[in-house]
Every structure is written in C-alpha cells, then in structure tokens.
Amino acid sequence: MTRQRATSIRRRLMWLILVSVGAVWAAMIVWSFSNVTHEIGEWDDARLIQLAHLLVQIDPSSLERLAATGIDVRNEYSRASRTVNDDSDAIPRYALFEVRDAAGELIVASPGMAALNRPFSVSETAQGVHALSIGGQRWLAYALRDSTTGRTVRVLEPANVRSDLSTGVASRIGRPIALALPVLALLVWFSVGHSFRPLSAISKAVRMRDSRILEPIHVNPSPAEVRPLVDAITQLLARLQQSILRERAFTADAAHELKTPLAAIKVQAQVALAAHDGAQQQQAMRRVVQGVDRSAHLAEQLLLLARLDERGTLTTSQMGLYDVAAEAIAFRATHAEEKSITVLLSGDRDARIDADRALARTLVDNLLDNAIKYGETGGRVHISVLADTQTVTLTVSDNGPGVTDEERRRLTDRFFRGASASASGNGSGLGLSIVARIAAHFNAQVHIGSGIGRRGLAVQIAFPRASEEDAVQA
C-alpha cells in the first residue's frame, strides 16, 4: 500500500500568499511601467508644442542665433562622475525647426533641416504631434500656424528610443518589492504558525483522550474557524462516551439478568439427573425448557434494546397502524387462547403514520404480549386505533391485576417489574422499556393509565399523523 505524502497547510498557505502577493505586485509594476511610458510620451509632446509656440513669437535675428546654436532637448544633464553612454536621456539631442512667413517664404531654418530633404506640408498643422521615419531614424514632428502673425513653424525632434526613464521607475518600484518578498515570507511563516497553535492544542487534547478520559475539549482562545471543529470533536466524544456507557450497561444488565434463569436451569437439570421417578424427571426437564425459553427471550429483548440504543436516523414509510395491530393479534392468538383471553381490535382502519414497519410491529407485539402475559385467565384485551387531525393513538388495555401508582411511574425503566410480575416470575422487565425506546424514535408520546373498567393497565402511544398528501402518494 502506497503511503501518501503528508502535506503542510502552513507551507501551502505561505506559498499561496506569496504567489498571490507576487502576482499582484508584478501586475502593479507592469501597470506602473505602462503609465510612466504614457506620461513620458505626453511630456515629450508637451515640450515640442511649447517649443513651437515659443519659436513663433521670436524675432528673425534671435531665430537665426538660435538656429546656429541649436536647441538641446535632452531629458537629463549628467554629473561629472557619470558616463552618458548607457543613458540616452543624457546624450545631447538637438531639435530642428523652420519658420515661414504668411506667404510661405522661409524666414529661418536649422542647418540640418535641408539635409532631411523633407518638404513642408501645410496639412501637418492639423496633425498635432506625430511620428516620422526619415532615413531610418524616428522623429517627432509638430507644425503650428499663428493666426496673429501668419507665421508657420515646424519643429522636429529626434525620438529618444533608448530612454531609461520608464525602466528606471519600474526598477525603483520593483527593487524594494523583491527585497520585501523574503521578509514577507518569514512574516507569513511565523504568522500562519502562530494562527495554527489552537490546532496543535486540539491535537494534543485529542491524543490525551481514551476510553477512560472523554471529557469535552476546551481550547482558549478558540478562533471562530476552529470552533466548529472543537464542537464536532466534543459531540463525537459525547456520543462515544454514551456508546461506551450503553455497552457497559448492556454487559452488566445481561450478566445480572441471565444469572438467575441460568442458575434455575442448572438446579432443574441437577434435579432431573438425581431424580429416580420418571414423572419428577419429566417435570424438571419441562422447567429446564421453560428456563431456556425465558433466557432466549431475555437475550432477544436485550439485543433488540441494544440495537435501538445504537440506531440513528430511521428510514420511515407510510403504513397503516390498524393492519400492524391485526398482524400482532394473529401472531399472539395461541398465547391468548392458552389463557382464554379475548382480544378485541377496533378503531380507524385508514389511520396512517410514518414509521419503520418492523419496529412498529415490535412495539405492538410487546404491548400485546405484556397484556396477555400479566392478564387474568379468561380476561380481556382491547386494542384501539383512533385518529384525529394531529395524531394517531394506539391503546392497548387489559383487565388484569394492574400496578400501583408508584410502580406505574417506573414501568418503562429497564428490568423493572411490578409486584405481580415478580411474584409470578414472568417477563424480563424490558417490554415497556423497548416500547418507550421505539416510540421515542418515532417522536411518539407514551402514557400509561388504568385499563378496562379501571382495572388492569392501559398503554397509549400517540404517533404524529402522516399528512394527507403523503398518504395519497403512498
């Protein structure tokens, strides 16, 4: 079996944060570089336009001197300690210009204009600043016509194709970011580690738990993100503790309750072995069989109760409670006949509930078994199924000896038997406990009162009634 490599949430978070921040920073640098490049282009255009507006106002003699000396339009003037070979912004670049009068005659022009062999076009005044390629070199050109003097000026400037202004700005932004990344990685590493301390505390607390220590986990401080995990583990420990307690109770109850019938079986078996009279031996063996039957019934009831305790959500379906009661009466008919007990069923045949059919049958069967078992010979048992708008009530009543008010309050406790049941030795004390557990699964209410003619016992189970819409679909 291949062992999966453990992954570190701390390391994964660190890389996710660094990659995310790095991507945002990279996008910011690209965006800044694009904006700076655009601004520098607008700066060059503005300088060319300002130069044209200045030239159109200067007198001819000043224009001639300016043309002779040239107009240096470099962006930077380098310091003495710095070479200019690696920075085109600091290399001298001279703008060329020509000025014409209203008639189109040349007033003055830079010496280099004639070498460009670029005739002047009046339409250039409407183009604004535009780029030209002359002799393989890129130029920026601008033409202006002054409405007052009628002069037209044309200015050309060599394009600065190796400017480091944009890259310099990007470098000044990116360099601190690159230096900050390692610092950020350390801060993220320690911050994430500090945030995960509650998880480490939870892991330690869980490792300390075993079947003897199942107390709830308390982590202080408990972040909101960790709280659901702590609550889930606490609930799991509570369920585990309940399961262990139920298992221990089941083991103790089974050992306690099975001890008596097994001892009785042993005594009767010894009597049968020692008896020399055939009738006495047969009587002892019948009691052995009865003891075995009682032990088997007790074991079955114990197992059913254990399964009910462990059972979670049930899958329910629409079912008729009257039909289930009729099945239980047919099953117990032989037992009723042995004691000459009359069993009557009445009520609403169409009353339906949402339940598990097997458990509902077990519930009715236990109630009927108790009524027959503890009823008087020749007595009566009445089962009724009555429905109203909200509930369907199952009532099993008899006219047996009944129980006292104090005993009635404890009838659903495990292994509790009333005085009449204890005296007769019948039952395991689990029947009504199982009934109560099944009723709880179906959100039904249990009520125990007096039976037929205020004698005996009556057990009422009020189930929530199935909706009419669901009943039609079923």
BAMARDO-853460 format. One record per residue: x, y, z of N, C-alpha, C, O in turn; residue in three letters. Coordinates in steps of 0.2 Angstrom, whole numbers, plus 5000, padded with zeros to 4 digits. Example, Ala and Ser with C-alpha at 12.3 -4.5 7.8 and 13.67 -1.06 7.14 Angstrom:
2
506649725039506249785039506649845039507149835042ALA
506449895035506849955036506450005039506750065040SER
This chain:
474
500449945000500050005000500450065000500950075004MET
500350114995500750174995500650225000500050235001THR
501150245003501050295009500950365006501450385002ARG
500450395007500350465005500850515008500850515015GLN
501050555004501550605007501150665011500650685008ARG
501350675017500950725021501050795018501650815017ALA
500550835018500650905016500550945021500250935026THR
500951005021500951055026500451115024500551145019SER
499951125028499451185027499851245028499751295024ILE
500351245033500751305034501151325028501151385026ARG
501451275025501951285019501451305013501651355009ARG
500851275012500451285007500151355007500151395002ARG
499951375013499751445014500251495012500151545009LEU
500851485015501451535013501551545006501551595004MET
501551485002501651494995501051524992501151564987TRP
500451504994499851544991499851614992499751654987LEU
500051634998500051704999500651744995500551794993ILE
501251714995501751744992501651744984501851794981LEU
501351694981501251694974500751744973500751784968VAL
500151744977499651794976499951864976499751914972SER
500351884982500651944983501051964977501052024974VAL
501551914975501951924970501651944963501851984959GLY
501051904962500751914955500451984956500452024950ALA
500152014961499852074962500452124961500352174957VAL
500952114964501552164963501752164956501952224954TRP
501852114953502052104946501552144941501752184937ALA
500952134943500452174939500452254940500352294936ALA
500652264946500752334948501352364945501252424942MET
501852334944502452354941502352364933502552414931ILE
501952314930501852324923501352384922501452424917VAL
500852394926500452444926500752514927500652564923TRP
501252514932501652574933502052594927502152654925SER
502352544924502852554918502452574912502652624909PHE
501852554911501452574906501252644907501252684902SER
501052664913500852734914501352784914501352834911ASN
501952764916502552804916502752814909502952874907VAL
502752764904502952774897502452814894502652854890THR
501752814896501252854893501452934895501352974891HIS
501552934901501653004904502353034901502353094899GLU
502852994900503453024897503353044889503553094887ILE
502953004886502753024879502353084879502453134875GLY
501853094884501553164884501953224886501853274884GLU
502453204890502953254892503353274886503453334885TRP
503553234882503953244876503553284871503753334868ASP
502853264870502453304866502353374868502353424864ASP
502253384875502153454878502753494877502653554875ALA
503353464877503953504876503953534869504153584868ARG
503853484864503853504857503353564856503453604852LEU
502753554858502253604857502453674860502353724857ILE
502653674866502953734869503453764865503553824865GLN
503953724863504453754859504253784853504453834851LEU
503753754849503453784843503053854845503153904841ALA
502753854850502353914852502953974854502754034853HIS
503453954857503954004858504354024852504454084851LEU
504453984847504854004841504354044837504654094833LEU
503754044837503354084833503354154835503054194831VAL
503554164841503554234844504154274843504254334844GLN
504754234842505454264842505554304836505354284830ILE
505954354836506054394830506654364826506954314829ASP
506654384820507154344815507854344817508154284816PRO
508154394820508854394822508954344827509454304827SER
508454344832508554294838508454224835508854174838SER
508054214830507954144827508554124824508754064824LEU
508954174820509554154817510054124822510454084821GLU
510154164828510654144833510454074836510854034837ARG
509754064837509554004840509653944835509853894837LEU
509553954829509653904824510453884823510553834822ALA
510853944824511553924824511853884830512253844829ALA
511553904836511753864842511453804843511753754846THR
510853794840510453734841510053734848510253764852GLY
509553694848509153684854509253614856508953564853ILE
509553604862509653544865509053524869508853554874ASP
508753464867508153444871508253374875507753344876VAL
508853364877508953304881508553314888508453364890ARG
508453254891508053254897508453264903508253294908ASN
509053244903509553244909510253274907510453274901GLU
510553304911511253334911511653294916511553304922TYR
512053254913512453204918512953244922513153294921SER
513053204928513553234933514253214930514353174926ARG
514753254933515453244930515653174931516053144927ALA
515453134937515653074938515253014935515452954936SER
514853034930514452984927514452994920514453044917ARG
514552934916514652924909513952924906513452904910THR
513852954900513252954897513152904891512652904888VAL
513652854891513552804885512952764887512652734882ASN
512852744893512252704895511652734896511152694898ASP
511552794895510952834896510752884891511052934890ASP
510352864886510152904880509852974883509853024879SER
509552974889509253034891509753094892509553154892ASP
510353074893510853124895511353134888511753184889ALA
511153104883511553114877511253174873510653184873ILE
511653224871511353284868510953264862511153224857PRO
510353294861509853284856509653354854509353394858ARG
509753374847509553444845508953444841508853404836TYR
508453484843507853494839508053544833508353584833ALA
507653524827507753564821507053604820506553574821LEU
507153664817506553704816506653744810507153754808PHE
506053764807506053814802505453854803504853834805GLU
505553924801504953964802504854004795505354024792VAL
504254004793504054034787503554094788503154094793ARG
503554144784503054204785502354184782502254124780ASP
501954234782501254214780501254194772500754164770ALA
501754224768501754204761502054134760502054114754ALA
502354104765502654044764503354044763503653994762GLY
503654104763504354114762504754094768504554114774GLU
505354064768505754044773506054104777506354144773LEU
505954104783506254164787506954134790507454164789ILE
506954074793507554054796507453974797506853954798VAL
507953934796507853864797508553834800509053864799ALA
508453784804509053754807509453724801509253704796SER
510153724802510553694796510453624794510453604789PRO
510153584799510053514797509453504794509253444792GLY
508953554793508353544790508453524783508053484780MET
508853554779508953544772509253474771509053444766ALA
509653444776509853384775509353324775509453274773ALA
508853344779508253294780507853284773507553234772LEU
507953334769507553334762506853314763506553274760ASN
506553354768505853344770505453404768505453454772ARG
505053404763504653464761504153484766503853434769PRO
503953544767503453564772502753564769502653574763PHE
502353534773501653524771501153564776501253554782SER
500753604773500353644777499853604781499653614787VAL
499653544778499253494782499553464788499153444793SER
500153474789500453454795500253494802500253464807GLU
500053554800499753594806499153564809498953584815THR
498853524806498153494808498353424812497853394814ALA
498953404811499053334814499253324821499253274824GLN
499453384824499753384830500453354830500753354825GLY
500653324836501253294836501253224833500753184835VAL
501653214828501653144825502353124824502853154824HIS
502353054823503053024822503153014815502753004811ALA
503853024813504053014806504652974806505052964811LEU
504752944801505352904800505752934794505552924788SER
506352954795506752994790507452964790507752964795ILE
507552934784508252904784508352844789508952834791GLY
507852814791507952754796507952784803508052744807GLY
507852844804507852874811507152894812506752924808GLN
506952884819506252904821506352974823506752994827ARG
505853014821505753084823505053104826504553074824TRP
505053154830504353184832504253254829504753294829LEU
503753264826503653324822503053364824502553334826ALA
503053424824502453464826502453534821503053564821TYR
501953554819501853614815501353654818500853634820ALA
501453724818501053774821500953834816501453864814LEU
500353854815500253924811499953974816499453954819ARG
500254024817500054084821499554124818499754154812ASP
498954134820498454174817498554244817498354284813SER
498954274822499154344823499654364818499554414814THR
500254334818500754354813500754314807501054334802THR
500354264806500354224800500954184799500954144794GLY
501354184804501954134803501754064804501254044807ARG
502154024801502053944802502753924804503253934801THR
502753884810503353854812503353774812502753754814VAL
503853744810503853674810504453654814505053674813ARG
504353604819504853584824504953504823504453474823VAL
505553484823505653414823506153394828506653434829LEU
506053344832506553324837506653244836506253204835GLU
507353224837507453154837507153114842507153134848PRO
506853064841506453024846507052994850507552964848ALA
506852994857507352964862507152884863506652874867ASN
507452844859507252774858507552734864507352674865VAL
508052754867508452714872508352754879508852754883ARG
507752784881507652814887507652764893507252714892SER
507952784898507852734904507452764909507452744915ASP
507052814907506552844912506052794915505952784921LEU
505752764910505252714912505552654915505252634921SER
506052624913506352564916506652584923506652544928THR
506852654923507152674930506552674935506652654941GLY
505952704933505452704938505252634940505152614946VAL
505152584935504952524936505452484941505352444945ALA
506152504940506652474944506652494951506752454956SER
506452564952506452594958505852564962505852554968ARG
505252544958504752514962504852434963504652414968ILE
505152404958505252334959505752314964505752254967GLY
506352354964506852334969506652324976506852274979ARG
506352374979506052364986505552304986505552274992PRO
505152294981504752234982505152174982504952124986ILE
505652164978506052104978506352094984506452034987ALA
506652144987506952144994506452124999506552095004LEU
505752144998505252135003505052065003504752045009ALA
505052034998504751964997505051915003504651885006LEU
505751915004505951865009505751885016505551845020PRO
505751955017505451975024504751955024504551935030VAL
504351965019503651945019503551875020503151855024LEU
503951835017503951755018504051735025503651695028ALA
504551765028504651755036504051775040503851735044LEU
503751835038503251855042502651815041502251795046LEU
502551795035501951745034502051675037501551655040VAL
502651655037502851585040502651585048502351545050TRP
502951645051502851645058502051665060501851635065PHE
501751705056501051725057500651665056500151655061SER
500751625051500251565050500451515056499951485058VAL
501051505057501251455063500851475069500651435073GLY
500851545071500551565077499751555077499451545082HIS
499551565070498751555070498551485070498051465072SER
499051435069498951365069499051335076498951275077PHE
499251375081499351355088498751315091498751265094ARG
498051345090497551315093497451245090497151195093PRO
497651235083497551165081498051115084497851055085LEU
498651145086499151105089498851085096498951025099SER
498551135099498251115106497651065105497651025110ALA
497251075100496751025099497050955098496750905101ILE
497550945094497850885093498150855099498050795100SER
498450895103498750875110498150845114498150795117LYS
497550885114497050865118496750805116496450765120ALA
496650795110496350735107496850675108496550615110VAL
497450675108497950625109497850605117498050545118ARG
497650645121497650635128496950595130496950565135MET
496550595125495850555126495950485125496250465120ARG
495550445129495550375128494850355131494450395133ASP
494750285132494050265134493950285141493350285143SER
494450305145494350325152494250405152494050425157ARG
494550435148494550515148494150535142494450535136ILE
493550555142493150585136492850645138492350665135LEU
493250685142492950755144492950795137493350785133GLU
492550845137492550895132493150935131493550945136PRO
493350955125493950985123493851065124493351095122ILE
494351095128494251165129494951195127495451175129HIS
494951245122495451275119495351345119494951375117VAL
495851385123495751455124496451485122496951465124ASN
496451545118495751565114495551515109496051485106PRO
494951515107494651475102494451515096493951545096SER
494851515090494651565085493951535082493751475083PRO
493651585078492951565075493051505070492551465070ALA
493551505067493651455062493851385065493651335062GLU
494051385071494251315074493651295078493551235080VAL
493251345080492651325085492251265082492051225086ARG
492051265076491651215073491951145074491651095075PRO
492651145073493051085074493051055081492950995082LEU
493151105085493151085093492451065095492351015098VAL
491951095092491251075094491051005091490750965094ASP
491350995085491250925082491550875086491250815087ALA
492150885088492550835091492250825098492150765100ILE
492050875101491650875108491050825107490950785111THR
490650845102490050805101490250725100489850685102GLN
490750715096490950645094491150615101490950555102LEU
491550645105491750615111491150605116491150555119LEU
490650645116490050635120489650575117489450535121ALA
489650565110489250505108489650445109489350395111ARG
490350455109490750395110490650375118490650315119LEU
490650425122490550405129489850375130489850325134GLN
489350405127488650375128488650295125488350255128GLN
489050285120489050225117489450175122489250115123SER
489950195125490350155129489950145136489950085138ILE
489550195138489150185144488550135142488450095147LEU
488350145136487750095135488050025134487749975136ARG
488650015131488949945131489049915138488949865139GLU
489349965142489449935149488849915153488749865156ARG
488349965152487649945155487349885152487049845156ALA
487449875145487149815142487549755145487149705147PHE
488149755146488549695148488349685155488249625157THR
488349735159488149725166487449705167487249655171ALA
486949725163486249705163486149635161485849595164ASP
486549615156486449555153486749505158486449445159ALA
487349515161487649475166487149465172487049405175ALA
486849525174486449515180485749475179485549435183HIS
485449495173484849465172484849395170484449355171GLU
485449375166485449305164485749255170485649195169LEU
486049285175486249245180485749205184485749145185LYS
485149235185484549205188484249145184484249095187THR
484049155178483749105174484249045173484148985173PRO
484949065172485449015171485548965177485648905177LEU
485549005183485548965189484948915190485048865193ALA
484348945188483748905189483848845184483648785186ALA
484048855178484148805173484648745176484448685176ILE
485148775179485648725182485348685188485448625188LYS
484948715192484648675198484148625195484148565197VAL
483748645190483248595187483548545184483348485184GLN
484148555180484548505177484848455182484848395181ALA
485048485188485348435193484748395196484848335198GLN
484148425197483548385199483448335195483248275197VAL
483448345188483248295183483748235183483548175183ALA
484448255184484948205184484848155191484948095190LEU
484648195196484648155203483948115203483948075208ALA
483448135200482848105201482748035198483048015193ALA
482447995202482347925200481647905198481447855194HIS
481247955199480547955197480447985190480648045189ASP
480147945185480047975179479648035178479848085175GLY
479148045182478748105182479048165185479048215182ALA
479448155190479848205193480348235188480548285187GLN
480648185185481148195180480948235174481248285172GLN
480348215172479948255166479848325168479848375164GLN
479548335174479348395177480048445177479948505175GLN
480548415179481148455180481448475173481648535172ALA
481348435168481548445161481148495158481348545154MET
480448495159480048545157480248615160480248665156ARG
480448615166480648685169481248705166481448765165ARG
481748655164482348675160482148705154482448765152VAL
481748675150481548705144481248775145481348825141VAL
480748785150480448845151481048905153481048955151GLN
481548875157482048925158482448945152482749005152GLY
482648895148482948915142482548955137482849005135VAL
481948945137481448995133481549065136481549115132ASP
481449065142481449135146482149165145482249225143ARG
482749125145483349155144483449185137483749235135SER
483149145132483249155125482849225124483049265120ALA
482249225127481849285126482149345129482149405126HIS
482449335135482849395138483449415133483549475133LEU
483749365131484349385126484149425120484449475118ALA
483549405117483249435111483049505113483249555109GLU
482749515119482549585121483149625122483149685120GLN
483649595125484249635127484649665120484849715120LEU
484649615115484949635109484549685105484849735102LEU
483849675106483449725102483549795106483549845102LEU
483549795112483649865116484349895114484449955113LEU
484849855113485549875112485549905105485849955103ALA
485149875100485149895093484749965093484950005089ARG
484249975097483850035097484250085100484250145097LEU
484750075105485150125108485650155103485850205103ASP
485950105098486450125094486150145087486550175083GLU
485450145086485250155080485150235079484950265084ARG
485350265073485250335072484650355069484150335071GLY
484650385063484150405059483750345056484150305053THR
483150345057482750285054482450305047482250365046LEU
482450255042482150265036481350245037481250185038THR
480950295037480250285038479850285031480050305026THR
479250255032478750255026478050255029477950245035SER
477550265024476850265026476650195028476750155024GLN
476250195033476050125035475350135039475250185042MET
474950085038474350085042474450045049474649995049GLY
474250085054474450065061473950005063474049955067LEU
473250015060472749965061472949895059472949845062TYR
473249895053473549825050474049795054474149735055ASP
474549835056475049815061474749775067475049725069VAL
474349815070473949785076473649715074473649675079ALA
473349715069472949655067473549595066473349535068ALA
474049605063474649555062474849535069474949475070GLU
474949585074475149565081474649515084474849475088ALA
474049535083473549495086473549425084473449375087ILE
473649415077473649345074474249315076474249245077ALA
474849345077475449315080475349285087475649235089PHE
474949325091474949305098474249265100474049255105ARG
473949245094473249215096473349155100472949135104ALA
473849115099473949045103474049065110473749035114THR
474449115112474549135119473949155122473849145128HIS
473549195118472949215121472449165122472049165127ALA
472449115118471949055119472149015125471748985128GLU
472849005126473048965131472748995138472648955143GLU
472649065138472449095145471649115144471349145148LYS
471349095138470649105137470549185137470049205140SER
471049215135470949295134470649315128470849295122ILE
470149355128469849385122470249445120470249495124THR
470449455114470749515111470349545106470149515101VAL
470149605107469749645103470149705099470549735103LEU
470049715093470349765089469849815086469349785083LEU
469849885087469349925085469749995083470350005085SER
469350035079469650105078469650115070469250085066GLY
470050165069470150195062470550145058471150145059ASP
470250115053470650065048471150105044471650075041ARG
471050165042471450205037471950255041472250295037ASP
471950245047472450295051473150275049473350215049ALA
473550325046474250305044474750355048474650405050ARG
475350325049475950355052476550345048476550305044ILE
477050385049477750375046478150335051478250365057ASP
478350275049478650235054479050185050478950175044ALA
479450145054479850085051479350025053479250015059ASP
479149995048478649935050478849885055478449865059ARG
479449865054479749815058479749835066479549795070ALA
479949895067479949925074479249935076479149925082LEU
478849965072478149975074477749905076477449905081ALA
477949855072477649785074477949765081477549735085ARG
478649775082478949755088478549795094478449765099THR
478449855093478149895098477449865100477249855106LEU
477049855095476349825096476349755099475949745104VAL
476849715097476949655099477149645107476849605110ASP
477549695109477749695116477149715120477049695125ASN
476749765118476249785122475749735122475449725128LEU
475549695117475049645117475349585121474949555125LEU
475949565121476249515125476249535132476049485136ASP
476349595134476349615141475649605144475449585149ASN
475149625139474449625141474149555142473849535147ALA
474349505138474249435139474549405144474249365148ILE
475249415145475649385150475449405157475349355161LYS
475249465158475049485165474349495166474049505171TYR
473949475161473149475162472949415165473249365166GLY
472349415168472049365171471749315166471549325161GLU
471749245168471449195164470749215163470349225168THR
470449205157469849225155469649305154469149325154GLY
470249345154470149415154470049435147469949405142GLY
470149505147470049535140470649585139470949615143ARG
470749595132471249645130470949685124470649655120VAL
470949745125470649785119471249835116471549875120HIS
471249825110471749875106471349915102470949895098ILE
471449985102471050035098471550075095472150095097SER
471450095089471750145084471350205083470850195079VAL
471450255086471050315085471450375082472050385084LEU
471150405077471550465073471150525074470550535074ALA
471550585075471250655075471650685070472050665066ASP
471650755070471950795065472750795065473050805060THR
472950785071473650785073474050725074474550715072GLN
473650675077473950615080473550555078472950555076THR
473950495079473550435078473750395085474350385086VAL
473250375089473450355096473250275096472650255094THR
473750235098473650165099473650155106474050175110LEU
473050115108472950105115472850025116472449995113THR
473250005121473249935122473049925130473449945134VAL
472449905131472249905138471949835140471749795136SER
472049815146471849745149471449755155471449815158ASP
471149705158470849705164471149655170470849625174ASN
471849655169472249615174472349645181471949695182GLY
472749625185472849655191473149725192472949755196PRO
473449745186473749815186474349825191474549775194GLY
474449885192475049905196474849965200474349995199VAL
475249985205475150035209475350105206475750095201THR
475150165208475350225205476150235205476450255200ASP
476450215211477150215211477550175206478050195203GLU
477250115205477550065200477450085193477850075189GLU
476850125192476750145185477250195183477350195177ARG
477450235187477950285185478650255183479050285180ARG
478750195185479450165183479350105178479850065177ARG
478750095175478650035171479150045165479249985162LEU
479350105162479750105157480550105158480950105154THR
480650095165481350085167481550015165481249965165ASP
482250005163482449945161482449895167482649915173ARG
482249835166482249775171481849795177481849755182PHE
481349845176480949855182480249805181480049805175PHE
480049775186479449735186479049745192479349755197ARG
478349755191477949765196477949705201478149655199GLY
477549715206477549665211477149595209477449545210ALA
476649605205476349545202476749515197476749445197SER
477149545193477549515188478149475192478349425190ALA
478449515197478949475201478749415204479149365205SER
478149425207477849365211477749305206477849245208ALA
477549315200477449265195478049235192478049185189SER
478549285192479149265188479149265181479649245178GLY
478649305178478649315171478949375169479049415173ASN
479149375163479449435160480149455162480449425166GLY
480449495158481149515159481149585161481749615163SER
480649625161480649695163480949745158481149795159GLY
480949715152481149755146480649775141480749815137LEU
480049745141479549755136479349825136479349855130GLY
479149865141478949935140479549975139479450035137LEU
480149955142480749995140480849995133481050055130SER
480749945129480849935122480349985119480450015114ILE
479749975121479150015118479350095119479250125114VAL
479550115125479750185125480250205121480250265118ALA
480750165120481350175115481150185108481350225104ARG
480650135106480450135099479950205098480050235093ILE
479550215103479150275102479550335102479350385098ALA
480150345106480550405105480850405098480950465096ALA
480950355095481250355088480750385083480950425078HIS
480050375085479550405080479250465083478750485080PHE
479550505088479350565091478550555093478150595093ASN
478450495096477850475099477850485106478350475110ALA
477250505109477150515116476850455120476350425117GLN
477150435125476950375129476550395135476750435139VAL
475950365136475550375143475350315145475050275142HIS
475350305152475150235155474650255160474750295165ILE
474050225160473550235164473150175166473450115165GLY
472550175169472150125171471850085165471650125160SER
471750025165471449985160470649985159470350025161GLY
470449925157469749915156469349915163469549875167ILE
468849955163468449955170468849985176468749965181GLY
469350025174469850055179470249995183470550005188ARG
470249935179470749885182471249875177471249905171ARG
471749835178472249825174472749885172472749935176GLY
472949885166473449935163473249955156472949915152LEU
473250015154473150045148473750085146473950135149ALA
474050065140474650105137474450135131474250105126VAL
474550205131474350245125475050265122475450295125GLN
475050255115475650285111475350335106474950315101ILE
475450395106475150445102475750465097476250495098ALA
475650445090476050455085475850515081475250535081PHE
476350555078476150605074475850575068476050535065PRO
475250605065474950585060475250605053475550655053ARG
475250555049475550565042475150615038474550615039ALA
475450665034475050715031474650675026474750625023SER
474050715024473650685019473950685012473850635008GLU
474350725010474750725004475150665003475150634998GLU
475550655009476050595009475650535009475850485005ASP
475050535012474650475012474350455005474350395003ALA
474150505001473950494995474450464990474350424986VAL
475050494991475650474987475850404988476050364984GLN
475750384995475950314997475450264994475550204995ALA
